[in-house]
Amino acid sequence: MTYMGYRNIDRVFALAERGKLSKIVGDNLKLNELALGMMCFMGKTAIDKEDTAAINEGNPYWCYWLGWDAMAAGMGLILPTQQQLDLSYVGDGSGAEKAIENRTLTARNRLSRTAKFLRDNGCLRLLRPATSFAGGNKKTAIWMLCLGEDDAENDTAERWARRVLHLRAR
């Protein structure tokens, strides 16, 4: 996988500094570490706003569309434990397979809940929801990271992404 959005990571940490990735737990404000991890993963795979060559070729910046499964695998959320791997060699070999299946489902749920948290905090916008059609023609969601310094910069990024991806304006 090619990682192009290294400059996006600075923007993600700027969101963290402003408290956009924090949640109230009891009487304290705590960093939502999964939200930070998600934003970093999405940011490293998304085109930087500064990548004028990619943008001039008609590519959207700050957009992520690899899906939850790619993110879960890339973030190490679905790796089986050593004990599960050891048990898979003892039985019919399905132990690790089942563990990965269970962890994938858990990871999808955790990432979906965290995406809602990020949307509610103004860090993500859903440009196109995931779709699934009969026959397996599945499309992953397209998310735009709100990495601008203000709403106007994020609105400009969204308009550009919708234009080049041929998506309706919201």
N, C-alpha and C positions, 0 to 999 in steps of 0.2 A: 504494500500500500504506500502510495506517495503522500507525504505530509507536506502540505504547502502553506498552511496557515500559522506558521510560527509567530508572526507578528500579532495574530489574533489572541494569543495567550496573554500578552500584556494587557489587552483590552478586557479579557476575562478577569484578570486579577484587579483591574480598575473597578469592575462591577463588585468584586468581593470587598474592596476597600470602602465602597459606598454602602455596604450592608445589603446589597441586592441578593446575595447568596446566603444570607443568614435567616434564621428562624427563631422565634421565641420558644424557649423550653423552660417551663416554670417561670422564674423571675429573671432569667438570663437570655441574652441574645447570643446564639451559637451558630457558627458556620455550618451549613449543610454540606458536609464533605462529599456526598454523592452528587449533589448539584454542581459543586466545583469540578469534580471529576468529569461529569457529563459535559459541562461547558468547555473544559479543556480538550476533551476528546473531539467534540464537535468542531471546536475552533481550529484544532490542528488539521482537520480534514477539509475545512472550508477554505475557499480562496480569500486571501487578504484583500482589503479595500485598496491597498497600495500596489497590488499586482495588476498594473495597467495593461500589460500584454494580454493576460487572460480575460480581462474585462473588455478590452477592445475586440477580442475574438467573439464576444457575445456571451460570456459566462457570468453568472450571478456571483456576487461575493457574499460572504457570511451565511451561506446556505449549506445545510446538511441533509443528505438523503440516503445514507447507507442503512438506516433502520436500526431497530433495537438489538437484533441478534448480532450484527457486526459490532455494535458498541459493547454489548455484554461480553463478547469474546475478546475484543481488543482491550477491555478494562480488566480482564481476568475474573469476571463474575461467574463464569460457568465451569471453571476448572474443578474437577473432582478432587477430593482430599486423597492423601496417600492411602488412608485406610480403605476408602472406596475402591481405589485402583487395586490394592492388594486383594480385596474380596472378589473383584471381578476375575482374577486369575484362578481363584479357588473353585468357583462355581462354573456356570455356563458362559461366563464372559459378559453377561448382561448388566452386572452391577455398575460398572463405570458408565455404560450407555444410559442406564436408568437415572443415575446421578446427574449426568449432563442434561438429560431431558428435564428433570425436576428443577435443576439450577437455572436452565434457560427460561422456564416458565416463571420462576421466582424473579429472575433478573428482568424479564419483560414487564412484570407487574411493578417492580421497584422503579424501573426507568420511566414507566408511564406516569406513576404518581409523582415522581420528581419533575417530569416535564410539566405537569400541571402546576406544581409549585413554581417552576421557572416562568411559566406563562403568567401566572398570577402576580409575580414580582416584576414583570416587564422585561424579562431577559430573553424570552423566546416568543416567536410568532409562528403559528402553524399556517403555512401557505397552501399546502394541499394535504388533506388527510390520507392515510393509507387506504388503499382499496383492494378488494379481492373479488375476482370474478370467477365464475365456473370455468373450468379448464385450466386453472392455475395462472392466469394472467394477473399477477399480483404487483401492485405498485406500492413502494414504501412512501411514507409521509415525507414531505419536504418542510423542513424547519428553517427559519431564519433566526440567526442569533442577533440580538439587539445589542450590538457592540459599539454603537455610536455614542458620542458624548451627550446627545440630546435626542428628543423625539423626532425632530426635523431630519437629523442625519439618518436615523433608523427608517423613517418614512421614505426617504430618498432611496435607500437600499432596497426596501420592499417594492417600491414602484419599479425599479430596475429589474429585480428578480422576477416579478410577475410579468413584465414585458418580455424578457428573454426566454422565460419558461412557458410563455403563452398561457398564463393563468389569469383568471378574472380578477379585477380589482375588488377589494373587500368593501 
